[in-house]
Amino acid sequence: MGLQAARTANSSTGSVVNANDSVISGVIGGAAVSSYSILNLSNTRVEGTGANSFGLALSGGSANVAADSRIVGVQNGVVFNADPTDTQSSRLILNHSQVESRNGAAILVDVPSISGSTVQIDVNDGSSLVGGNGVILDVRGGAIATMNVDRSTLTGDIVSDSASRTSVVLGDETLLNGRMENVANVTINGTGQWNVTGSSNVGSLEMNGGTVSMHSTIGFYQLNLNSLAGSGGNFELKTDFATGDTDSLNIRDEASGNHKLVVSSSGKDPASGQPITLVRTGGGDAQFSLSDGAVDLGTFRYKLANSGNEWFLDPTTSTVSPGARSILALFNTAIPVWYGDMAPVHTRLGELRSSEGNTGAWGRVYGKKYIVADGSGVGYQQTQQGFSLGADAPLPFGDEQWVIGVLAGQSRSNLNLDYGTSGTINSYYLGTYATWIDRASGYYFDGLLKFNHYRNESNVSLSDGTRTKGHNNTSGIGWESEFGRHIMFSDTSFIEPFARLSAVVIQGDDFSLDNGMEAKGDSARSLLGSVGMRVGRTFNFEKGVSVEPYLKGSWEHEFEENNQVTVNNNVFDNNLSGSRAAWGTGLAVSMSQALQGHAEFDYIKGKNFEQPYGISLGLRYQW
């Protein structure tokens, strides 16, 4: 034995030993402390070196272990034994120190209850316990033991035989990773957390805040309790929704208090659509709720329901999950983006009808906002910003009635969905356009062909606080034709009735999220017809400066009704069909013979679709 702190035989007079900056070792054990004796260690190593050795034995004595001290044994780190001639209780206090066993439990308590002795263990301030067999506390022989843990992280199991009574208290900033078997009482306070790594049996669990988590384990486990008390507890559970397997909380007797369930989200749908039971109680007035009000299980979000003494995820309360909403929105937005990228071209073609059609180059910046209602399949808000560059010139035949041009541009759209979920669409496009105008009669025809490439990204906030993401690339092509007449009432005023037809096809593609959600979209199509009118007047000033304000209005109708998207084998229809009205105003300014500027604002309102604003600004230089 390396060191003994003993008492005088048959008396209550013990020893006090202070060891600082020392190393103490022995073959049988590093140190032993008898009843009424105290061992104080500071920055000291106590070690048993024999095959069956212990680091420290306490038989009715106390040990204060501090300042990076270490207690090491081959069989056990610390052993609590009974003093056959006294009932004095034992206590171990660890402060920023470690107890380690090479082969067995870090701490072994073997004090028969008939001895009348109890054991108290305090693990504080970053202390640790290391069990060679994965057990950090082993209580047997009918012992009565209490372990208080505060501001420390422990990894390992706590086991107790059926004859013993073990209590564990986890305080603030405490984390326990392990299993508990036959532990009589567990209390978790404040920010304390127990990560359950295997099926466990606990008598009474009291939650004063605190968290019990099964998120980090492999496989599924059941936490069995005799009773649940306290309030404000969090229970983190995981579920394999493809098989119906789940972690669960089973309370044999009464449960009380208000507690939260945090269920791991998944991109996979439940296997059968049947209720998934998370909590069973034997009675009591306990109330359980989901931390986010619902849990994301693949395509849908489910709420928690209660029937009798069971709490379960109810498939009848399902709504579309944020992950599915983000995918549906991304499949839906490509067509509004295609039309949004058209706005600069419309204004450019309008300029050609009010000018001589000379060769020139132009540029536009634009921004739009869209609000799509749930009736379309999924509701969301979208903002779009972009720019276009182009050049055009009259053709050298047909009395310069034909003008042909090319354009290129880029836009970025941001999607804002519920529950902190967002999406991004980057659109890159090339196109060509032509216009014909008979300046004598005012009749005109515009035609455009445009190719878009889209990069779509989704960033989803899930009900359990985690995030998932996904992306894909797709392309689209569309054409547009407009026929109308530019009618001058005088040298300065005009009206311009028109009819327009647009057709767009967006490539169908697969899309998946990191959490396992999978989707496939058919090719998205749009056939949009419009009839409307523009009215305006030109005001001429000195030095060739002119200003042309105008108003425009139109009635539009989307004929395409079926744009199907399949998410985890659930079919949705992204439907933007229906009629809408559009109004707008603009201002064209000619600053010189060569330089012109343009500004426009428009608004659209219709079934399931609203554009609160659309703004474009541009310049053109001609030579």
Secondary structure as the mmCIF struct_conf table of DSSP 4:
data_model
#
loop_
_struct_conf.conf_type_id
_struct_conf.id
_struct_conf.beg_label_comp_id
_struct_conf.beg_label_asym_id
_struct_conf.beg_label_seq_id
_struct_conf.end_label_comp_id
_struct_conf.end_label_asym_id
_struct_conf.end_label_seq_id
STRN STRN1 LEU A 3 ALA A 5
TURN_TY1_P TURN_TY1_P1 ALA A 9 ASN A 10
BEND BEND1 SER A 11 SER A 12
STRN STRN2 VAL A 16 ASN A 20
BEND BEND2 ASP A 21 ASP A 21
STRN STRN3 VAL A 23 GLY A 26
BEND BEND3 VAL A 27 ILE A 28
STRN STRN4 GLY A 29 SER A 34
TURN_TY1_P TURN_TY1_P2 SER A 35 TYR A 36
STRN STRN5 ILE A 38 SER A 42
BEND BEND4 ASN A 43 ASN A 43
STRN STRN6 ARG A 45 GLY A 48
BEND BEND5 GLY A 50 GLY A 50
TURN_TY1_P TURN_TY1_P3 ALA A 51 ASN A 52
STRN STRN7 PHE A 54 SER A 59
STRN STRN8 GLY A 60 GLY A 60
STRN STRN9 SER A 62 ALA A 66
BEND BEND6 ALA A 67 ASP A 68
STRN STRN10 ARG A 70 GLY A 73
BEND BEND7 VAL A 74 GLN A 75
STRN STRN11 ASN A 76 ASN A 81
TURN_TY1_P TURN_TY1_P4 PRO A 84 THR A 85
STRN STRN12 SER A 90 ASN A 95
BEND BEND8 HIS A 96 HIS A 96
STRN STRN13 GLN A 98 SER A 101
BEND BEND9 ARG A 102 GLY A 104
BEND BEND10 ALA A 106 ALA A 106
STRN STRN14 ILE A 107 ASP A 110
HELX_RH_3T_P HELX_RH_3T_P1 SER A 113 SER A 115
STRN STRN15 VAL A 119 ASN A 124
TURN_TY1_P TURN_TY1_P5 ASP A 125 GLY A 126
STRN STRN16 SER A 128 VAL A 130
TURN_TY1_P TURN_TY1_P6 GLY A 132 ASN A 133
BEND BEND11 GLY A 134 GLY A 134
STRN STRN17 VAL A 135 ARG A 140
TURN_TY1_P TURN_TY1_P7 GLY A 141 GLY A 142
STRN STRN18 ILE A 144 ASP A 150
BEND BEND12 ARG A 151 ARG A 151
STRN STRN19 THR A 153 THR A 155
BEND BEND13 GLY A 156 GLY A 156
STRN STRN20 ASP A 157 SER A 160
TURN_TY1_P TURN_TY1_P8 SER A 162 ALA A 163
STRN STRN21 ARG A 165 LEU A 170
TURN_TY1_P TURN_TY1_P9 ASP A 172 GLU A 173
STRN STRN22 LEU A 175 GLY A 178
STRN STRN23 MET A 180 VAL A 196
BEND BEND14 GLY A 198 GLY A 198
STRN STRN24 SER A 200 SER A 213
TURN_TY1_P TURN_TY1_P10 HIS A 215 SER A 216
BEND BEND15 ILE A 218 GLY A 219
STRN STRN25 GLN A 222 SER A 231
BEND BEND16 GLY A 232 GLY A 232
STRN STRN26 GLY A 233 LEU A 237
STRN STRN27 THR A 239 ASP A 240
TURN_TY1_P TURN_TY1_P11 PHE A 241 GLY A 244
STRN STRN28 ASP A 245 THR A 246
STRN STRN29 SER A 248 ILE A 251
BEND BEND17 ARG A 252 ASP A 253
STRN STRN30 ALA A 255 ALA A 255
BEND BEND18 GLY A 257 GLY A 257
STRN STRN31 ASN A 258 VAL A 263
HELX_LH_PP_P HELX_LH_PP_P1 SER A 264 SER A 265
STRN STRN32 SER A 266 SER A 266
BEND BEND19 GLY A 267 LYS A 268
HELX_LH_PP_P HELX_LH_PP_P2 ASP A 269 PRO A 270
BEND BEND20 ALA A 271 GLY A 273
STRN STRN33 ILE A 276 ARG A 280
BEND BEND21 GLY A 282 GLY A 284
STRN STRN34 GLN A 287 LEU A 290
TURN_TY1_P TURN_TY1_P12 SER A 291 ASP A 292
BEND BEND22 GLY A 293 ALA A 294
STRN STRN35 VAL A 295 LEU A 297
TURN_TY1_P TURN_TY1_P13 GLY A 298 THR A 299
STRN STRN36 PHE A 300 SER A 307
TURN_TY1_P TURN_TY1_P14 GLY A 308 ASN A 309
STRN STRN37 GLU A 310 VAL A 320
HELX_RH_AL_P HELX_RH_AL_P1 PRO A 322 GLY A 340
TURN_TY1_P TURN_TY1_P15 ASP A 341 MET A 342
HELX_RH_AL_P HELX_RH_AL_P2 ALA A 343 ARG A 353
TURN_TY1_P TURN_TY1_P16 SER A 354 SER A 354
BEND BEND23 SER A 355 SER A 355
BEND BEND24 THR A 359 THR A 359
STRN STRN38 GLY A 360 VAL A 372
HELX_RH_3T_P HELX_RH_3T_P2 ASP A 374 SER A 376
BEND BEND25 GLY A 377 VAL A 378
STRN STRN39 TYR A 380 PRO A 394
BEND BEND26 PRO A 396 PHE A 397
TURN_TY1_P TURN_TY1_P17 GLY A 398 GLN A 401
STRN STRN40 TRP A 402 ASN A 416
BEND BEND27 ASP A 418 ASP A 418
TURN_TY1_P TURN_TY1_P18 TYR A 419 GLY A 420
STRN STRN41 SER A 422 ILE A 437
TURN_TY1_P TURN_TY1_P19 ARG A 439 SER A 441
STRN STRN42 TYR A 443 SER A 461
TURN_TY1_P TURN_TY1_P20 SER A 463 ASP A 464
BEND BEND28 GLY A 465 GLY A 465
STRN STRN43 ARG A 467 ARG A 485
STRN STRN44 ILE A 487 MET A 488
BEND BEND29 PHE A 489 THR A 492
STRN STRN45 SER A 493 ILE A 506
STRN STRN46 ASP A 510 SER A 512
TURN_TY1_P TURN_TY1_P21 ASP A 514 ASN A 515
BEND BEND30 GLY A 516 GLY A 516
STRN STRN47 GLU A 518 GLY A 521
HELX_LH_PP_P HELX_LH_PP_P3 ASP A 522 SER A 523
STRN STRN48 ALA A 524 ARG A 537
STRN STRN49 PHE A 539 ASN A 540
HELX_RH_3T_P HELX_RH_3T_P3 GLU A 542 GLY A 544
STRN STRN50 SER A 546 GLU A 558
STRN STRN51 GLN A 564 VAL A 567
TURN_TY1_P TURN_TY1_P22 ASN A 568 ASN A 569
STRN STRN52 ASN A 570 ASP A 573
STRN STRN53 GLY A 578 SER A 590
BEND BEND31 SER A 592 ALA A 594
STRN STRN54 LEU A 595 GLY A 606
TURN_TY1_P TURN_TY1_P23 LYS A 607 ASN A 608
STRN STRN55 PHE A 609 GLN A 622
#
